[in-house]
């Protein structure tokens, strides 16, 4: 697991024409002085966890929160959030009040929402009026569609009895009855919303369920295909490659696919499952070659390549050839900048020299540990994957090597404030007092050690040899106790 809050991927379909969207939000449970937050995202920000542009508003005398947000794109997504109530009287991080909503330039929406907060959160009850409101109402009605329990029972019975072998479930990629019902709801809005919004929402409906792909991937990962003869295996691979062919079956606009969150997530999961079916492991080169041959839409291809290079960790000895090939293929300047930064993390490259502060305020640098093998762990408070990695992997590795003077563990936090970092260090959930605990001085992801090394996910793990050269950068073999120990011992 990794947390992905920071990567920024820019849309190639930008326009110099400026505009705005206006949101007048009435939050029924709000109190005077409460604040709401709108994060204006495009599809790339949401897929990669970047916060995008954030706007806040306090409740006015008329009870409304008013947002007038400048935009340069023709469409994108926004999310609405409030401070989460962790327990009585204590606010925590932001909690999303509704799913990401697809906006179009010049939308002017009155947005009424009822949302009762709890430690686990819940979806709000929403109502939209104004210019562009019908696509929001369509999305909300589709997401809250109630169906008879017998339909769920039928779907569950098929799904639970299937182990992921598509030869045993030839209808695995057929649209379910629930999906068809949701499409029926959307079709009642076909003349009320723009064709582009209709196509994006349609794709989101058709590609909404990731569970089937997860079962296929799990079956392949657990070597389910090894018991099949080559003819059966080839049949599975061919059938799976042609599955979920909704662009042909449902005439979805290829450009709309590039803006459908569910389609892009689905395609990423399908790529991973296909890789295990064909290669029986994660294979960066195979997946990259597959994406290069993607024919539906160049923009989708480029998004998928960027997701591949930045979201998935690999046990790749040298990803540099893939990065360099991508530089020659992709033209988007923002993507090129990211790929160029990724090249700084390939094996054999000298890790940059940076000065950070420890708990006593002393300047610390990588150079002072020359001659030692270094494992750098970059994390932040609240990152579940960071805590999981430390507690289940890194703590055990540190314990085994704590008496070895040739190994040092460097823990770097990107927390917003020093107090949170100090509490996390003392608490032992993310790091130990035996590690060299360093802090980015509240600069978070803007600190040079993050930006210069294109740190894109958390926890980020970097293994350096005695000369300060990168041996592995976020590769798969740094994620388990046995493989991490093996990688460290190989350098001693």
Secondary structure, 3 states (H helix, E strand, C coil): CCECCCCCCCCCCCCCCCEEEEEEEEECCCCCCCEEEEEEECHHHHHCCCCCEEEEEECCCCCCEEEEEEECCCEEEEEEEEEEEEECCEEEEEEECCCCEEEECCCEEEEEEECCCCCCCCCCEEEEEEECHHHHHHHHHHHCCCCCHHHHHHHHHHHHCCCCCHHHCCCCCCCCHHHHHHHHHHHCCCCCCCHHHHHHHHHHHHCCCCHHHHHHHHHHHCCHHHHCCHHHHHHHHHHHHCCCCHHHHHCCCHHHHCCCHHHHHHHHHHHHHHHHHHHCCCCHHHHHHHHHCCCCCHHHHHHHHHHHHHHCCCCCCCCHHHHHHHHHHCCCHHHHHHHHHHHHHCCCCECCCCEEEECCCCEEEHHHHCCCEEEEEEECCCCHHHHHHHHHHHHHHHHHHCCCCCEEEEEEECCCCHHHHHHHHHHCCCCCCCCEEEECCCCHHHCHHHHCCCCCCECEEEEECCCCEEEEECCHHHCCHHHHHHHHHCCC
